[in-house]
Amino acid sequence: AVPVYMDKSCHTLALFMGAVMAGCFYVCLDPSQPAERINMILETLEAKLMVVDEKSAKKQAKLGFDGPVLNIDELMTHEENEKLAQIRSEALDIDPLYSIFTSGSTGVPKGVIVNHRSVIDFIDCFTDTFNISENDIIGNQAPFDFDVSVKDIYSTLKCGATIQIIPKQLFSFPTKLLDYLDDNNVTTLV
């Protein structure tokens, strides 16, 4: 498991894909969530490391996580390691892709692991059903730690479409949101 403790951004998506390319699965941890919840998730994962950005590093330091903490700025400067080709050649479609944690009725986070094949099958059907193509600009509104975002992320990747991450604050101002969608030529919202 590669816990990614960052706000939603293009860099967050890059980290997700980097984790997958390394033969791991990613877990998005929202820095706005209470530290107690994040620590329960990290404990459940038995996480050996975490990835942060500059903005979330200060919050992460307060979590008490004692494993290595990697900064995205440093990771983005590394060259691809030759071991990655071997890892990818041994990858299976039943390998985990990501995990999302829910709280259910107990308030205790429970993880659901989703494998590559499940996403491939779902996104094939989803993009066909809604005629999503490389010409679409998908407006992402769902948090990356919520499963609805999978439709945005993987439809974009499958079809070669564009994902436009909609700033959260716009959802409090409908007229600004509509202007944003129009200015950015968003064709699809989930």
Protein Blocks (a to p, Z undefined) as FASTA:
>chain_A
ZZddddddfklmmmmmmmmmnopacddddfkbcfklmmmmmmmnopabdcddfklmmmmm
mnopabdcddfklmmmpccdfklmmmmmmpcfkbcfbdcddebjnopacdddddfklmmm
mmmmmmmmnopafkbccddfbdfkbfklmmmmmmmmmnopacddddfklmmmmklmmmmm
mmnopabdZZ
